[in-house]
Amino acid sequence: MYQEERMLKIVDYLQLHKRISVDDICEFFNVSRDTARRDLVKLEEHQKIIRTRGGALLPTLHHDPIGNYNERLLTVSEEKQVIGQLAASMVRDKDRIILDSSTTVQACAERLNVQECSVITNSINQADVLSGKDGVSIHLLGGSLQKEHRYVYGSSVIATLSHYFVDKAFIGIGGISAHGLSLIHEEDGMLKHQMMKQADQVIILADHSKFGINFPYRFADLSEVNIVITDRLPEPAMLEILQHYDVEVVVPS
């Protein structure tokens, strides 16, 4: 096995187990301790790991705060557009759905094409987009307004949501990892989690950059997710984790 192949497998292992020892590498790949150390030195040079006494662990990732909603709309990528189209194709006539306030979910709202559909949302933008679509009824939840990110939140919103049951909930995230779903703002996470609890099917919209990422607030476990729609398959270690939780991964054909 070439060094590059071992290095990829070492990182895959770390995604699952968080740390690895030199002895582990020797056993897994049938190499000498000197070879194992050289692999770790190379990975450290590429800033993929942090070397420790006798092994390595994954570095802690720090992320810049996300921009406000309008700033994020300006950077909606082609990947998000593809994800939005796939998500919209999963909505059937007469479905009752929840759309959260993420820009990726807005890409779904923009492409929604059904004769009849009922939508519950906490997003001012989603309601505005859907108001031009015949046959789509909109229930805009009421609560405190988060001005920068253009969604309503609060205990009254969560209480109102608890009275609704829907076929599908489409949820955007900050990060998805073995630890679950995460984002920056606690109040947004609490609301998303309630949305998930009200749906028969929970569908996560996440481009490939979200995999393996942990933001400060974890709001849901992978066991609560049915489908992840993304633009490309995640790394093998992450895919194995999703399969363990029976999460279906949908990518463009």
N, C-alpha and C positions, 0 to 999 in steps of 0.2 A: 504494500500500500504506500502511495506517495505521501510526502509530508502534508501537502495541501488537503488531501482527503482526510488524514488523521485530524488535522486542525479543525475542519468542518465538523467532524464527528465529536470532537472534544467540546466545541461550542454547543452542539445539539445536546450533549449530555448535561452541560451546565445549565441549559435552559430548563431542564427537568429537575436536576438535583442540586443546583446552586453552587456546588463545590466539587472539585475532583483532586485526587492525590496523584503524585508521581507513580506510586505503586499501582493505582487504578489503571493508569495509562499503559504501564508495562504489561499488566495482566490482559487488558482489553485488546491490545494491538500486538502483543508478543514482541515488544521492543525493549531495548536496554534502557537503564535509568538515564544515561547520557542523552539518548535519542528523545526520551520523554521530556527532559529538561530543555533541549533545543526547541522542541515544539512549543513549550510554554514561553520561552524567550521570544520566539517569533510572534506568537499571539499577543504577547504584551507589547511588542513593538507596534503592532497594528491596533493597539488599544481595545482589543477584544476581551481581555481578561485582566485581573489583578493577581500577580503572583504572590503566594504566601509561602510560609515555611512548609515545604513538602508538598506543595500543590498549587491550586489556583481557585479563584472564584470570579463570578461575574461582577463587573463594575456597577455601581449605582448610577442610574441614569437621571440627569436633571433636565427639565424641560422649561423652556421659556413660557411665560403665561400666554394663553391664546388671545388673539385679537377679538375685538367686538364683532357682532354678527355681520354688520355691513362690510367690515374688513375681510372677514372669512368668505363672504360671498364673492368678493373680488378675486379670491384665489381658489374658487371651486375648480377642481382639476378635472381633466378628462376622465380619470379613474372614478371620481364621484358621480359624474354624469352616467357612466356605464352602470355603476351600482344602482343609481336611481332608476334607470330603465329596467333593470332586472327586478328590482323591488316592485315597481308599478305593474309589471307583468304578472305578479303573484296575486294581485287584487282581482276578485271576481265580482260580477254583478250581484248586488244586494248584500255584499260584505259590510260588516260593521268593523271599522278599524280605528286604531289610535295612531296618530303621527306626533312624534315629539318635536322639539324645537331645533334640531341640528340642521346644518346646511346640507348634509348628505341626504337627510330625509326630505328636505325641500326639493332636491333633485327628483325624488320619487313623486312628490305632490305635483310638480310641474308636468310630469309625464303620465299622470293618472288618466286612464281612458276607459271608463265604464259607463254603462247606461244609468245605473243607480247604485249609490253607495252612501253610507253614513260615516262621517269622520268626526272624531273627538280629538281636539288638539289644545295645547296650551301656548301655541305659537301664533303671534300676530301675523308673521309672514306666511305661514302655511294657510291660515284662514284667508288672507288676501289672495294668494295664488289660487286657491280652490273656489273662491267666490265667482270666478269667471267660467266655471265648469258646470254645465247643465246636468242635472240629475244627481249632483253631489250635495247632500245636506251637511251642514257644518255646525258642530257644537263647540264654541270657543269657551274654554273654561275661564272662570273669573277668579282673580286673586291679586296679590301684590305684583306689580310690574317690575321686572328686571330690565331696565332701560337699555343697557349696553347689548344684551344678548336677546332682547325682544321676546321674552317669554314671561308668563305669569306663574307664580309659585305660592307656596304657603300651605298651612294646615287646612284651610278651607278648600283648596284645590284637591288635596289628597283625599279629604272627606267626600267631596263630590265624586271623584273618580271611583271610589269604593262602591258606588251604587250602579256602576255601568259594567256590562260584560260585552266583550267584543270578540270577533273572530281572530283578528291579527293585530299585533302591536309592532310598529316599526320604530326602532330605537337606534339613535346614534350614540357613539361612545368616544372617550378620550383614548383609552387603551384597553387591550384584552390580553390576558396572560393566564398562566396556570392558577393564579390567585383569583381570577374573575374579571369583572368589568369595572372600569374605574374612570374617573374624570376629576376635574379640579373643584367644582362647586358642590358643596354638600346638599344645598337645597334643591339643586337640579337633580342630583343623584337620588334623593328620596322620592322625588316625583317620578322619575323614570322607573324606579323599582315598583312603585304602585301601578304604573301603567302596565308593566310586565305581569303583575299579579292578576290583572283584570282580563287578560287575553288567553284564548285557547292556544294560540301559537305566537311565540316570541321570535321576532326576526331582527337580528342585529345587522346594521349597515356599517361596514368598516373597511377602509382601503388598507392595502398591505402594510403601510407604515404604522398601523395601530397594534400589530401583533407583537407580543413580548414586551409591551410597554405597561408600566404601572404609574398611574397618576395618584395624587394624595388620597382621594376618597374612593374606596371600593364600595360599590352600591349593589352588586349582585354577583351570585355564583354562576359558574358555567352550567351547573345542573339545571338552571332556570331558563336556559336558552334552547330553542329548537333548531334555528337556522342562522347561519352567518353568511351574508352576501358580501363578497369582496371581489377585487379586480384580479387577483392572482392567488394561487395556493400559498399558504404559509409554509415556513420551514418544516421539515419532517417532524421535529420534536414537538412543535406547536400543533401540527396536524394530528399527531398521536394523542395529545392531550384532549383535543376536541372530540376525536373519535371515542375516547374513553368515556366522555360524557354524552355520547350519542348525539352530538351536534352535527347537523348536516352542513357542509360547506358548499356554497354555490358560487361558481365563477363563470365568466363569459365562455360560451362554447366556441 
